[in-house]
């Protein structure tokens, strides 16, 4: 159908045929061209304007005013109809201006790297209406909740604040910190205000359903999504994280949490930089840097809530609490505090999710803060003795087991290794002072948290072999080395085949013996022995648990070049949600869900089909008119009018050329 024919049918009031609108919108968006350049600097790629790079662009709700946030403390205002600059504020902030958000037709807010948020009125731009102070680091994002009439800001301090802009006190506006998480990058509110989406440097997205900003600080107080994600990926039970499993349950009526961790097969998301929500509120657009730091990926995830909880059960070798207590040892009485802990944990189901693709072991990149492997132990100074020879044999066995670990081995995520330099400084200080403390020869500190798989296998072995071997090994080693028993600890580990656990006796402070360094040490320097009953309780209480799975949310994706490292590139949706404008090197790409510019799928059956096999986005058109990387893009909320800004400070306007 031709465009004239389609217009004629609209004039006569005839109903549209199926696919007519897709065909027309494809013609409209595929004909978009640049028609006005502002501050092009005579096509000099290395020259930067007096206002600096354009970090953010925002239209007013009616689409008649465009505001640009610039690098050099400036704010620029344009008439969207004539594309002419109307105002400029050169010292809007004392540092970079990062984001702009309109609250209504005349009021808008800006945030900056000076850690402040400013309110402005279009009718009087000579001074700020108010400055908001509360963040302790760069403020990067502003949202406004029409339901609660609250301004929502987030920054690199990891905090999300809400501001009641209608409240006026002697100290300023009433504000509250409603959430905090490490690595926070962006937060976005859905158009209806029912969802809050957060992206972070941890390579995951967090969705808060049934959002209630007034009770968010209470419902998620103490919840750390990064720690919960570590528990998911490491298959380890972390009590501090697992006690927040209720925030994922359907029983949580308000502020229910859902993590999004599925990305394309070749995209191991490291940092999620940018985030946008579809105008209809049913999907999100994110842009992340992959682990290799060579590519960026634009992904579309569906954020509609799942109909029910998705759980997975770990293999449970104990069928009841009574059987678990018998497994822990019928002849040994557990201490009261351990028995209470076990009883309390056995009644509560601990759930956590492991749905994201597991990271493969890869070589460490240069510059990453990866702890070096522990050095070989220092040679003993004194002559050989029974205790020193036993300690040397135990250390050799430990090093051989570490070298022979399978690639699937999951280390203790609470472990901290001591660097070679720090250990050398400690040892030199000890030699000069002629004294030895309990930390001079420490290689690493372990939390003692056992992987769930190892705990289940340990429980299974104790069911078949009983507790005789455990007590026998303990008694044998204690009788042979009674003097150094207090400086040893028992830990569970997997054998080289990864199938059967073994109990090994390891001396963490083996070099503290007087026979090794010629000096004596007090008993207070050595760590207290860990009761063997405690080890058995840990191994028992992790088996047979149900875990929450992160549901599959990925719908569409496309790979982008990682040009202009260190800068955040902001993509955007068109007003009807059919098109995505994505920064692409020195230009932009218009992306669609299909080659006909069709709308996002609405039926649940079609959505489920795409979830099973995510599809690549289709490139509708590619336009390169900038002399440097594009950092910001924005569609008008009223018409197919597009504006982009680049690192040099150039702004380009685009419109269809039919």
C-alpha positions as CSV (number, residue, x, y, z in Angstrom):
1,X,0.0,0.0,0.0
2,X,1.3,3.4,-0.9
3,X,1.5,6.3,1.6
4,X,-1.1,8.3,-0.3
5,X,-3.5,5.3,-0.3
6,X,-3.1,4.9,3.5
7,X,-3.7,8.6,4.1
8,X,-6.8,8.4,1.9
9,X,-8.2,5.5,3.9
10,X,-7.7,7.4,7.1
11,X,-9.5,10.5,5.7
12,X,-12.5,8.3,4.7
13,X,-12.5,6.6,8.1
14,X,-12.0,3.1,6.7
15,X,-10.6,0.5,9.1
16,X,-6.9,-0.3,8.7
17,X,-6.0,-3.7,7.4
18,X,-3.6,-6.0,9.2
19,X,0.0,-5.0,8.6
20,X,-0.8,-1.6,7.1
21,X,0.5,0.4,10.0
22,X,3.7,-1.7,10.1
23,X,4.3,-1.0,6.5
24,X,3.7,2.7,6.9
25,X,5.9,3.1,10.0
26,X,8.7,1.2,8.2
27,X,8.6,3.7,5.4
28,X,8.6,6.6,7.9
29,X,11.5,5.4,10.0
30,X,13.6,4.2,7.1
31,X,13.4,7.6,5.5
32,X,14.8,9.5,8.6
33,X,17.6,11.8,7.6
34,X,19.6,14.5,9.3
35,X,18.3,18.0,8.5
36,X,19.9,20.4,11.0
37,X,23.4,20.5,12.6
38,X,24.1,22.6,15.6
39,X,27.7,23.5,16.6
40,X,29.4,21.3,14.0
41,X,32.7,23.1,14.5
42,X,33.5,23.1,10.8
43,X,33.8,19.3,10.8
44,X,36.9,19.2,13.0
45,X,36.9,15.9,14.8
46,X,39.3,16.8,17.6
47,X,37.9,20.2,18.5
48,X,35.4,20.4,21.4
49,X,32.8,23.1,21.8
50,X,32.8,25.5,24.7
51,X,30.0,23.5,26.4
52,X,31.8,20.1,26.1
53,X,30.3,16.7,25.4
54,X,26.5,16.3,25.4
55,X,25.8,13.7,28.1
56,X,22.0,13.7,28.1
57,X,19.0,15.0,26.0
58,X,15.4,15.4,27.3
59,X,12.2,16.6,25.7
60,X,9.4,18.3,27.6
61,X,6.2,16.3,28.0
62,X,4.6,18.3,25.1
63,X,7.7,17.9,23.0
64,X,8.2,21.6,22.3
65,X,11.3,22.1,24.4
66,X,14.6,20.2,24.3
67,X,17.2,20.5,27.1
68,X,20.8,19.3,26.8
69,X,23.1,18.4,29.7
70,X,26.7,19.2,28.8
71,X,30.0,18.3,30.2
72,X,31.3,21.8,31.1
73,X,28.8,22.6,33.8
74,X,26.3,23.9,31.1
75,X,22.6,23.4,30.2
76,X,21.3,24.3,26.8
77,X,17.7,24.8,25.8
78,X,16.3,24.5,22.2
79,X,13.0,25.1,20.5
80,X,12.0,21.7,19.1
81,X,10.0,23.2,16.3
82,X,12.5,25.7,15.0
83,X,15.6,23.7,16.3
84,X,17.1,27.0,17.5
85,X,18.9,27.5,20.8
86,X,16.8,29.7,23.1
87,X,18.7,29.7,26.4
88,X,22.0,28.6,27.9
89,X,23.1,28.3,31.5
90,X,26.9,28.2,31.7
91,X,27.3,27.6,35.4
92,X,24.3,25.4,36.2
93,X,26.5,23.2,38.4
94,X,30.1,23.2,39.6
95,X,30.9,20.0,37.7
96,X,29.6,17.9,34.8
97,X,25.8,17.9,34.2
98,X,24.8,14.3,33.8
99,X,21.0,14.0,33.5
100,X,17.8,16.0,33.0
101,X,14.2,15.1,33.9
102,X,11.0,17.0,33.4
103,X,8.5,17.0,36.3
104,X,5.8,18.8,34.4
105,X,5.5,21.3,31.5
106,X,7.6,23.9,33.3
107,X,9.7,22.3,36.0
108,X,12.7,20.1,35.4
109,X,15.6,18.7,37.5
110,X,19.3,18.3,36.7
111,X,22.0,16.3,38.5
112,X,25.7,16.6,38.4
113,X,29.1,15.2,39.4
114,X,29.1,17.8,42.2
115,X,26.8,15.4,44.1
116,X,23.8,17.8,44.0
117,X,20.4,17.9,42.3
118,X,18.9,21.2,41.1
119,X,15.3,22.2,40.3
120,X,14.7,24.7,37.5
121,X,11.7,26.6,36.2
122,X,11.4,27.3,32.4
123,X,9.8,30.7,33.2
124,X,12.8,32.0,35.1
125,X,16.2,30.4,34.3
126,X,18.4,33.0,35.9
127,X,18.7,31.0,39.1
128,X,17.8,27.6,40.5
129,X,14.6,27.0,42.3
130,X,16.3,24.8,44.8
131,X,19.5,22.7,45.3
132,X,19.2,19.3,46.9
133,X,22.1,17.9,48.9
134,X,22.2,14.3,50.1
135,X,24.4,12.2,47.8
136,X,28.0,11.6,48.6
137,X,29.2,10.8,45.1
138,X,28.3,11.6,41.5
139,X,24.6,11.7,40.8
140,X,23.8,10.0,37.5
141,X,20.1,9.5,37.2
142,X,16.8,11.3,38.0
143,X,13.3,9.8,37.8
144,X,9.9,11.2,38.9
145,X,7.0,9.2,40.4
146,X,3.7,10.7,39.4
147,X,1.9,8.4,41.8
148,X,3.8,9.4,44.9
149,X,4.9,12.9,43.7
150,X,8.4,12.0,44.7
151,X,11.7,12.7,42.9
152,X,13.9,9.7,42.7
153,X,17.7,10.1,42.3
154,X,20.6,7.6,42.2
155,X,24.3,8.0,42.1
156,X,27.7,6.2,42.2
157,X,27.5,6.2,46.0
158,X,25.1,3.3,45.6
159,X,22.2,5.1,47.1
160,X,18.7,5.8,45.8
161,X,17.0,8.8,47.4
162,X,13.4,10.0,47.3
163,X,12.7,13.8,47.6
164,X,9.3,15.3,48.4
165,X,9.6,18.4,46.4
166,X,6.3,19.8,47.8
167,X,7.6,19.8,51.3
168,X,9.4,22.9,52.6
169,X,11.3,22.9,56.0
170,X,14.0,25.0,57.5
171,X,16.5,22.3,56.6
172,X,15.2,22.0,53.0
173,X,13.2,19.3,51.4
174,X,12.2,16.0,53.1
175,X,14.2,13.2,51.6
176,X,14.9,9.6,52.4
177,X,17.4,6.9,51.4
178,X,15.2,4.0,50.3
179,X,17.8,1.6,48.9
180,X,21.5,1.0,48.7
181,X,23.6,-1.4,46.7
182,X,27.1,-1.6,45.6
183,X,27.9,-0.9,41.9
184,X,24.7,1.0,41.2
185,X,24.7,2.5,37.7
186,X,21.1,3.5,36.7
187,X,17.5,3.2,38.0
188,X,14.4,3.7,36.0
189,X,10.7,3.9,36.8
190,X,8.1,2.3,34.6
191,X,5.6,4.7,33.0
192,X,2.8,3.6,35.4
193,X,5.2,3.8,38.4
194,X,4.6,0.1,39.4
195,X,8.2,-1.1,38.7
196,X,11.7,0.1,39.5
197,X,14.5,-1.3,37.4
198,X,18.1,-1.1,38.6
199,X,21.3,-1.9,36.6
200,X,24.7,-2.3,38.2
201,X,28.4,-3.1,37.6
202,X,27.7,-6.7,38.7
203,X,26.3,-7.8,35.3
204,X,22.7,-8.2,36.4
205,X,19.4,-6.2,36.4
206,X,17.1,-6.0,39.4
207,X,13.3,-5.4,39.0
208,X,11.2,-4.4,41.9
209,X,7.5,-5.2,41.2
210,X,4.5,-3.6,42.9
211,X,6.6,-0.7,43.9
212,X,5.8,1.3,47.0
213,X,8.4,4.0,47.5
214,X,7.0,4.9,50.9
215,X,7.8,1.4,52.4
216,X,10.8,0.4,50.1
217,X,13.4,1.3,52.8
218,X,11.7,-1.1,55.3
219,X,10.9,-4.0,52.9
220,X,14.5,-4.2,51.5
221,X,16.4,-3.0,54.5
222,X,19.7,-4.8,54.6
223,X,19.1,-6.7,51.3
224,X,22.3,-6.9,49.1
225,X,21.6,-8.1,45.6
226,X,25.3,-8.4,44.9
227,X,25.8,-10.8,47.8
228,X,22.7,-12.7,46.8
229,X,24.1,-13.0,43.3
230,X,27.4,-14.4,44.6
231,X,25.5,-17.0,46.5
232,X,23.7,-18.0,43.2
233,X,26.8,-18.2,41.1
234,X,29.0,-19.9,43.8
235,X,26.4,-22.5,44.9
236,X,27.2,-21.5,48.4
237,X,24.9,-20.9,51.3
238,X,25.4,-17.4,52.8
239,X,23.2,-16.9,55.8
240,X,23.3,-13.1,55.5
241,X,22.0,-13.3,51.9
242,X,19.7,-16.3,52.3
243,X,17.6,-14.7,55.0
244,X,16.2,-12.3,52.3
245,X,14.7,-15.1,50.2
246,X,11.2,-13.8,51.1
247,X,11.7,-10.7,48.9
248,X,11.6,-13.0,45.9
249,X,8.4,-14.9,46.9
250,X,4.9,-14.2,45.6
251,X,3.8,-13.8,49.2
252,X,5.6,-10.4,49.2
253,X,2.7,-8.1,48.2
254,X,4.8,-5.0,47.8
255,X,8.3,-4.3,46.6
256,X,8.9,-7.9,45.3
257,X,12.3,-8.5,43.8
258,X,13.3,-10.3,40.6
259,X,16.9,-10.6,39.2
260,X,17.5,-10.6,35.5
261,X,20.7,-12.5,34.6
262,X,20.2,-14.1,31.2
263,X,22.2,-12.5,28.4
264,X,23.2,-13.8,24.9
265,X,25.5,-16.8,24.6
266,X,28.6,-14.8,23.6
267,X,27.8,-11.9,26.0
268,X,29.2,-12.4,29.5
269,X,27.8,-9.1,30.8
270,X,30.3,-7.3,33.1
271,X,28.9,-3.8,33.6
272,X,25.4,-2.7,32.6
273,X,25.9,0.9,31.6
274,X,22.6,2.3,30.2
275,X,19.0,1.5,30.9
276,X,15.7,2.5,29.2
277,X,12.1,1.4,29.7
278,X,9.7,0.8,26.8
279,X,7.0,3.5,26.6
280,X,4.4,0.8,27.3
281,X,6.4,-0.4,30.4
282,X,6.5,-4.1,29.4
283,X,10.2,-4.4,28.5
284,X,13.6,-2.7,29.2
285,X,16.5,-1.8,26.9
286,X,20.0,-2.2,28.5
287,X,23.5,-1.7,27.1
288,X,26.4,-3.6,28.8
289,X,30.1,-4.2,28.4
290,X,31.1,-7.8,27.9
291,X,33.8,-9.4,30.0
292,X,36.4,-9.1,27.2
293,X,35.8,-5.3,27.2
294,X,35.9,-5.4,23.4
295,X,32.2,-5.4,22.6
296,X,29.0,-3.9,24.0
297,X,25.6,-5.5,23.7
298,X,22.1,-4.0,23.5
299,X,19.5,-6.3,25.0
300,X,15.8,-6.3,25.4
301,X,14.3,-8.1,28.4
302,X,10.7,-8.6,29.2
303,X,9.9,-7.3,32.7
304,X,6.3,-8.6,33.1
305,X,6.0,-10.6,36.3
306,X,6.1,-14.4,36.1
307,X,2.9,-16.2,37.0
308,X,4.5,-18.2,39.8
309,X,7.7,-18.9,41.7
310,X,10.3,-21.0,39.9
311,X,12.3,-23.2,42.2
312,X,14.8,-25.9,42.0
313,X,15.6,-28.6,44.6
314,X,19.1,-29.5,45.5
315,X,19.7,-33.2,46.0
316,X,18.7,-34.0,49.5
317,X,20.2,-37.0,51.2
318,X,18.4,-36.5,54.5
319,X,14.6,-37.0,54.4
320,X,13.8,-35.4,57.8
321,X,15.2,-33.4,60.6
322,X,15.4,-36.5,62.8
323,X,17.5,-38.3,60.2
324,X,19.7,-35.2,59.8
325,X,20.3,-35.1,63.6
326,X,21.2,-38.8,63.6
327,X,23.6,-38.2,60.7
328,X,25.4,-35.5,62.7
329,X,26.3,-38.0,65.3
330,X,24.2,-39.9,67.8
331,X,27.0,-40.5,70.3
332,X,28.1,-36.9,70.6
333,X,26.0,-34.3,72.2
334,X,25.7,-31.1,70.3
335,X,26.1,-27.8,72.2
336,X,22.9,-26.0,72.9
337,X,23.7,-23.0,70.6
338,X,24.6,-25.3,67.7
339,X,21.5,-27.4,68.2
340,X,19.3,-24.4,68.3
341,X,20.9,-23.1,65.1
342,X,20.4,-26.3,63.3
343,X,16.8,-26.6,64.4
344,X,16.1,-23.1,63.3
345,X,17.7,-23.5,59.9
346,X,16.0,-26.8,59.3
347,X,12.5,-25.3,59.5
348,X,13.2,-22.5,57.1
349,X,13.6,-23.2,53.4
350,X,16.5,-21.3,51.8
351,X,16.1,-20.5,48.2
352,X,18.5,-18.9,45.8
353,X,18.8,-18.9,42.0
354,X,21.5,-20.3,39.7
355,X,19.7,-19.7,36.3
356,X,22.4,-17.5,34.7
357,X,25.0,-19.2,32.5
358,X,28.0,-20.2,34.6
359,X,31.2,-18.3,34.0
360,X,33.9,-20.3,32.5
361,X,37.3,-20.2,33.9
362,X,39.5,-17.9,31.9
363,X,43.0,-16.4,32.3
364,X,43.1,-13.3,34.5
365,X,43.4,-10.1,32.6
366,X,46.3,-7.8,33.3
367,X,45.4,-5.0,35.7
368,X,42.6,-6.8,37.5
369,X,43.0,-7.1,41.2
370,X,43.2,-10.9,41.3
371,X,45.0,-12.2,44.4
372,X,48.3,-14.0,43.4
373,X,48.7,-17.6,44.3
374,X,50.1,-18.2,47.7
375,X,53.9,-18.6,47.8
376,X,55.7,-21.7,49.0
377,X,56.1,-21.7,52.8
378,X,59.5,-20.5,54.2
379,X,62.0,-23.2,55.1
380,X,62.2,-24.1,58.8
381,X,65.2,-22.8,60.6
382,X,65.6,-25.4,63.3
383,X,66.4,-29.0,62.8
384,X,63.8,-31.5,61.7
385,X,61.4,-32.7,64.2
386,X,58.2,-34.7,64.3
387,X,55.9,-31.7,64.3
388,X,57.7,-29.8,61.6
389,X,57.9,-32.9,59.3
390,X,54.2,-33.5,59.7
391,X,53.4,-29.9,59.0
392,X,55.5,-29.9,55.8
393,X,53.8,-33.1,54.6
394,X,50.4,-31.6,55.3
395,X,51.3,-28.4,53.4
396,X,52.6,-30.4,50.4
397,X,49.4,-32.4,50.4
398,X,47.3,-29.2,50.4
399,X,49.3,-27.7,47.6
400,X,48.9,-30.8,45.5
401,X,45.2,-30.9,46.1
402,X,44.9,-27.2,45.1
403,X,46.9,-27.9,41.9
404,X,44.7,-30.9,41.0
405,X,41.4,-29.2,41.6
406,X,39.0,-29.7,38.7
407,X,37.9,-26.6,36.7
408,X,34.4,-26.9,38.2
409,X,35.8,-26.3,41.7
410,X,34.0,-23.3,43.3
411,X,36.2,-21.5,45.9
412,X,35.0,-20.1,49.1
413,X,33.7,-16.6,48.1
414,X,34.4,-15.3,51.5
415,X,38.1,-16.2,51.3
416,X,40.8,-13.5,51.3
417,X,44.4,-14.3,50.3
418,X,47.3,-12.5,51.7
419,X,49.6,-10.9,49.1
420,X,53.2,-11.9,48.7
421,X,54.4,-8.3,49.5
422,X,52.4,-8.1,52.7
423,X,53.6,-11.4,53.9
424,X,57.2,-10.5,53.2
425,X,56.8,-7.2,55.2
426,X,55.3,-9.1,58.1
427,X,58.1,-11.7,58.2
428,X,60.8,-9.1,58.0
429,X,59.2,-7.1,60.8
430,X,59.1,-10.3,62.8
431,X,62.8,-11.1,62.3
432,X,63.9,-7.6,63.2
433,X,61.8,-7.5,66.3
434,X,62.7,-11.1,67.2
435,X,59.1,-12.0,67.9
436,X,56.4,-14.0,66.1
437,X,52.7,-13.2,66.1
438,X,49.8,-15.3,64.8
439,X,49.6,-13.4,61.5
440,X,53.2,-13.5,60.2
441,X,52.8,-16.6,58.2
442,X,49.1,-16.6,57.3
443,X,48.5,-17.5,53.7
444,X,44.7,-17.0,53.6
445,X,41.6,-16.5,55.7
446,X,38.6,-18.7,55.0
447,X,35.0,-18.1,56.1
448,X,34.4,-21.9,56.5
449,X,31.2,-21.6,54.3
450,X,30.9,-24.9,52.5
451,X,29.6,-25.3,48.9
452,X,26.2,-26.8,48.8
453,X,27.4,-29.7,46.6
454,X,30.2,-30.6,48.9
455,X,27.9,-30.4,51.9
456,X,25.4,-32.8,50.3
457,X,28.2,-35.2,49.4
458,X,29.6,-35.0,52.9
459,X,26.2,-35.8,54.4
460,X,25.8,-38.8,52.0
461,X,29.2,-40.2,53.0
462,X,28.5,-39.9,56.7
463,X,25.2,-41.8,56.1
464,X,27.1,-44.7,54.7
465,X,30.3,-44.7,56.8
466,X,29.0,-43.3,60.1
467,X,31.0,-41.0,62.3
468,X,33.7,-43.5,63.2
469,X,36.1,-42.4,60.5
470,X,35.7,-38.8,61.4
471,X,36.3,-39.3,65.1
472,X,39.1,-41.8,64.3
473,X,41.0,-39.4,62.1
474,X,40.6,-36.7,64.7
475,X,41.8,-38.9,67.6
476,X,44.7,-40.3,65.6
477,X,46.0,-36.9,64.6
478,X,45.5,-35.5,68.0
479,X,47.4,-38.3,69.7
480,X,50.3,-38.0,67.3
481,X,50.5,-34.2,67.4
482,X,49.0,-33.3,70.8
483,X,51.2,-30.2,71.1
484,X,50.0,-28.6,67.8
485,X,46.4,-29.8,67.9
486,X,45.1,-26.4,68.9
487,X,46.7,-24.8,65.8
488,X,45.0,-27.1,63.3
489,X,41.6,-27.1,61.8
490,X,39.5,-29.7,60.0
491,X,37.8,-28.8,56.7
492,X,35.9,-30.6,54.1
493,X,37.2,-30.8,50.6
494,X,36.4,-32.6,47.4
495,X,38.8,-35.2,46.0
496,X,40.4,-34.8,42.6
497,X,37.6,-36.7,41.0
498,X,35.0,-34.3,42.5
499,X,32.8,-37.2,43.6
500,X,33.6,-38.1,47.2
501,X,34.5,-35.7,50.0
502,X,37.4,-36.3,52.2
503,X,38.3,-35.0,55.6
504,X,41.7,-33.4,55.7
505,X,43.7,-32.1,58.6
506,X,45.4,-28.8,57.8
507,X,47.6,-26.7,59.9
508,X,46.9,-23.0,59.2
509,X,49.6,-21.8,61.6
510,X,52.2,-24.6,61.1
511,X,55.1,-22.1,60.9
512,X,54.4,-20.8,64.4
513,X,56.0,-23.9,66.1
514,X,59.1,-23.0,68.1
515,X,61.0,-25.7,66.2
516,X,60.5,-23.8,63.0
517,X,61.7,-20.3,63.8
518,X,63.5,-20.7,67.1
519,X,61.2,-18.4,69.0
520,X,58.3,-19.1,71.3
521,X,54.7,-17.9,70.9
522,X,51.9,-17.7,73.4
523,X,48.8,-19.7,73.2
524,X,46.8,-16.6,72.6
525,X,48.5,-16.1,69.2
526,X,47.1,-19.3,67.8
527,X,43.4,-19.5,66.7
528,X,41.0,-21.4,68.9
529,X,40.2,-24.9,67.6
530,X,36.9,-25.3,65.7
531,X,34.7,-28.0,67.3
532,X,34.2,-31.0,65.2
533,X,30.5,-30.9,65.9
534,X,30.3,-27.5,64.3
535,X,31.7,-28.9,61.1
536,X,29.1,-31.7,61.0
537,X,26.2,-29.2,61.6
538,X,27.4,-27.1,58.6
539,X,27.5,-30.1,56.4
540,X,24.1,-31.2,57.3
541,X,22.1,-28.0,57.2
542,X,22.8,-27.2,53.5
543,X,21.3,-30.3,51.9
544,X,17.8,-30.6,50.6
545,X,17.0,-26.9,50.1
546,X,14.8,-25.3,47.4
547,X,16.4,-22.4,45.5
548,X,14.8,-19.6,43.6
549,X,15.7,-19.5,39.9
550,X,16.0,-16.3,37.9
551,X,13.5,-16.7,35.1
552,X,14.4,-16.2,31.4
553,X,13.7,-12.7,30.3
554,X,15.9,-12.1,27.3
555,X,13.9,-11.3,24.1
556,X,16.2,-9.5,21.6
557,X,19.9,-8.5,21.4
558,X,22.5,-7.1,19.1
559,X,26.3,-6.6,19.4
560,X,27.8,-3.1,19.4
561,X,31.4,-1.9,19.1
562,X,33.0,-0.6,22.3
563,X,34.3,2.7,20.9
564,X,34.9,5.5,23.3
565,X,35.8,3.5,26.4
566,X,34.9,5.2,29.7
567,X,31.8,7.0,28.3
568,X,28.2,5.9,28.7
569,X,26.2,5.7,25.5
570,X,22.5,6.3,26.0
571,X,20.1,4.6,23.6
572,X,16.4,5.4,23.5
573,X,13.0,4.1,22.3
574,X,10.8,5.9,19.8
575,X,7.4,7.3,21.1
576,X,5.5,4.3,19.8
577,X,8.2,1.8,21.0
578,X,8.7,0.3,17.5
579,X,12.2,1.7,17.0
580,X,15.4,1.8,19.1
581,X,18.0,4.4,18.4
582,X,21.4,3.1,19.5
583,X,24.7,5.0,19.4
584,X,27.0,3.3,16.9
585,X,30.6,4.7,16.7
586,X,30.3,8.2,15.1
587,X,26.7,7.7,14.2
588,X,23.5,5.9,15.1
589,X,21.6,2.8,14.2
590,X,17.8,2.5,14.0
591,X,16.9,-1.0,15.3
592,X,13.6,-2.8,15.0
593,X,12.1,-6.0,16.4
594,X,11.4,-7.2,12.8
595,X,12.3,-5.9,9.4
596,X,8.8,-4.4,9.0
597,X,9.1,-2.3,12.2
598,X,6.3,-4.2,14.0
599,X,5.4,-3.6,17.6
600,X,6.7,-5.5,20.6
601,X,4.8,-8.8,21.0
602,X,1.8,-8.5,23.1
603,X,0.5,-12.0,23.4
604,X,2.0,-14.2,26.1
605,X,2.3,-17.2,23.8
606,X,4.5,-15.1,21.3
607,X,6.6,-13.8,24.2
608,X,7.2,-17.3,25.5
609,X,8.3,-18.5,22.1
610,X,10.9,-15.7,21.8
611,X,12.1,-16.3,25.3
612,X,13.0,-19.9,24.4
613,X,15.0,-18.6,21.4
614,X,16.0,-14.9,21.7
615,X,16.3,-13.1,18.4
616,X,18.7,-10.5,17.1
617,X,17.5,-7.0,16.5
618,X,17.1,-5.9,12.9
619,X,19.0,-2.9,11.6
620,X,16.6,-0.6,9.8
621,X,19.0,2.2,9.0
622,X,22.5,3.4,9.9
623,X,23.4,7.1,9.8
624,X,26.9,8.6,10.5
625,X,27.1,12.4,10.6
626,X,29.1,13.1,13.7
627,X,32.9,13.5,13.9
628,X,33.2,11.8,17.3
629,X,31.4,9.1,19.2
630,X,27.7,9.6,19.9
631,X,26.8,9.7,23.6
632,X,23.2,10.6,23.8
633,X,20.0,10.1,21.8
634,X,16.4,11.0,22.3
635,X,13.1,10.7,20.3
636,X,10.4,13.3,20.6
637,X,7.3,12.1,22.6
638,X,4.9,13.5,20.0
639,X,6.4,12.8,16.6
640,X,9.2,10.8,14.8
641,X,11.7,13.5,15.5
642,X,15.2,12.4,16.7
643,X,18.1,14.3,18.3
644,X,21.6,13.1,19.0
645,X,24.6,14.6,20.8
646,X,28.3,13.6,20.6
647,X,31.5,13.9,22.5
648,X,32.5,17.1,20.6
649,X,29.3,18.9,21.7
650,X,27.6,18.7,18.3
651,X,23.8,18.2,18.2
652,X,22.1,16.8,15.1
653,X,18.3,16.8,14.4
654,X,16.7,14.1,12.3
655,X,13.2,13.8,10.7
656,X,11.5,11.7,8.1
657,X,12.0,12.7,4.4
658,X,9.0,11.2,2.7
